[in-house]
Amino acid sequence: DMAGAIEGMVAGLAARLEQNPNDPEGWVRLVRAYTVLGRMDKRDAALTRARALYKDQPSVLTALDDATRVPAP
């Protein structure tokens, strides 16, 4: 089932970032995925962590903020 596969990929990305958090693009993908899936609690937790990791990198912070917006259908 497609939903299960997507959930599995997102969970895998989250686990990988826990092991190796030095991946700004991965954090952006994770925040976007949680946003699209409607998992706002997990999105907010990932966003808080990523913002702390990349607080001195404005371009990453902008990408993270952009990832919190659900794309128009």
Helices and strands as residue ranges (DSSP letters): H 2-19, H 24-37, H 40-53, H 58-67
